[in-house]
Amino acid sequence: MTGDSPSTSTDDIMCATYRALCRHGYADLTMQDIADEWEKSKPALHYHYDTKRGLLLAFLDHLFDSYTDRVADPEDGSPRERLHALVAAALDPPRADTTRELRTALFEVKAQAPHDDAFRERLERFDRYLHDEIRGVVGSGVESGAFRADVDPDETATLLVTLVNGAHSRRIVLGDDAGVPEAIRSFVADRLVANRGAPTDR
């Protein structure tokens, strides 16, 4: 055992898991790969996590905490501005190669969800969180009159979450999500905004 605190060890392991996923992908990832990135022994890693599955479930929890810090209703500005900012944060186009590699690895992780309840439950948390944040912004827009009175916040949130997920998949499979942010802006302007004759804030 080292003198590291449990929280320090956990953070270091999560960083090592990130690097290992970027380097090896999900399918070929081993506990030894993660231990190598951690620069400690495989038995030391097994002291904290018994299996690759258990470690990756913890990694998804770690990513969820980061996601909720980054993707949230900004609360400042008009409902329309807040919605655009929230969706932009959820889309978060990758710029570094390692980020694209991580997204590809997580895409592989998502493929485990139909066969593993624990993976599915954790992945569903991301969708539920984004859905609730969008629903809250749209609901406040309807209440304030910024959005049309006949807009259903729940249905709108479901549609936008689906579009965001589709953009992520398109980016991984085809290499870009060109047009998706603009399509979402057009949807907001055409289908949500109460005064459709007003200029759009593009």
N, C-alpha and C positions, 0 to 999 in steps of 0.2 A: 504494500500500500504506500501511496505517496502522501505528501502533506496537502495535496490539493483538496479544496472543499468540494462537496458533492455537486454544487451548482457550477463550479468551474469545470469539473470533469464532464458534466453533462453538456455544457456549452462547447467544450473542445470536441467531444464526440459528435455532436450535431454538425459542427464545422467540418470534421473529418468525413462524415457521411455525405455531406454536400459535395465535397471535393471528389470522393470516391464515385458517387453517382455520375458526376460530370465526366469523369475519366472512363468509367467502365460501363455505364448504363445500368439498368435494373437487372436484366436477365443474367448478365455475367458477373454481377456484383457478389463478392464473398465477404465474410467477416474478416478474413485476412487482409483484403483490400482496404477495408475501413481501418483496421488496426495499423496498417502501414501508413495511412494518411495521418493517423493519430500519433504515430511514432512511438507506439507502445506495443506490447505483446498481445497476441490474440487471446491468451488466457486473461489478461487484464481487461480486455474488452468484454469477455464473457462474464467477468465479475459483475458488470453493469447490465448486460443484456444477454440472455441465454441464446437467442436465435436472431438470425437476420430479419425474420418477420417481425419479431418484437421490437427490434431496433428501428425498423422502417415505420412501424406504427407510431413510435415515439417521435420519429422525425416528422411525420405528418402533423402530430400535435404541435411540434415546434414551429413548423411552417404556418400553421393556423394562427398561432399567437402573433407571428410577424405579419401575417395577412390582415388581421383585424387592426393592427397598429397602422397599417398603410392604407387600407381600403375602408373608408368610413365616411359617413355624411359629414362634410366640412362644417355644416351648420351656419356658415356665413354666406351672405349673398341671397339672391332670389332662388326659389325652388328650381327654376330652370338651370341656373348656374351651378347649384349644388348637385343636381342630377348629372350634368355634364362632367363635373369634376369627379364625382363618384364613379361613373362608368369609365372615365379615362384612367383612373387609378386601378380599376379592376382589369382593364385591358393591358396596361403596363407593358408596352412593346419592349422586348429585350434588345439590348444593344451589345452586350458582351457575349462572346462565343460560349463561355461557360454557362451563362444563363440559358441560352438556347439548348445547350446540352442537358441542363437540368430539366427543362421543360419536356424534352424528349424522354428522359428517364421517368419523369412523373407520368407522362402519357402511358408508358409501359406499366407503371404501378396501377393506373386506373383500370387497366385491363384485368387486374386481379379482383376488382370489386364484385363482378357478378358471381365469383366463386368463393368470396371470403367476406363474411358479414362485418368483421372488424374494419377491413379496408373500406368497405362501402359506407359504413357509418361515419368514418372520419372524413371521407371525401364529400359526403352529403352535408357535413357541417359547413364547408366552404359555400356551397350553393344556398343553404338556408340562411347563412349570415348575410350574403350579398342580397338575397331576395328580401330579407327583412329591412336592410338599409335602404334599398331602392323603394320598397313599399312605403316606408316612412316618409321619404322625400316626396314621392308622388302624392301621398295622402295629404301632406301639409300643403302641397301646391293646389290640390282640389279644394281644401278648406279655405285657403286664402283667395281663391279665385284666379290664381295664376294659371292653373290647368282647368280644362273643361270639367263641368260638373258630372258629366256622364262617363268620365274616365274611371275605370276600375283599378285601384292601386295594386291589388293582388295579381290580376291578370297581366297588367303592365310589367310588374316585377318579374313574373314568370317568363314573359317574352324577352325582356332585356337580359336576364340571366342566361337564357338559352342562346341569345346572340353572342354574348361574351364567351360562353363555352365554345360555340362554333368558331369564333374568331381564334381562340387559342388552338383548337384542333387544326384549323386551316393554316395557321402560322407554322405549326410543326410539320404537317404533311406536305404543304405546298411552298412553304418558305416565306409567306407574307400574309397579311390580313388587309391588303389594300382595299379601301373603300368602306370598311366596316365602321370606323368612327364617324365618317360622314353620313353613312346610312342611318346610324343611330341618331345623329343630330337632325336629320331630315324627318325621321319618325317623330321625334319630340316636337319639332316645329309644326308638322302637319297633323298629328293625331292627338297631341296633349295640350298644346298652348291654347288658352281660352280665346285670345284675340289673334286669329290666324292671319289677319291682315297686317299685323305688326312686323317690322323687320326682324329677321332671325339674328341671333347673337353668335354667328359662326366665326 
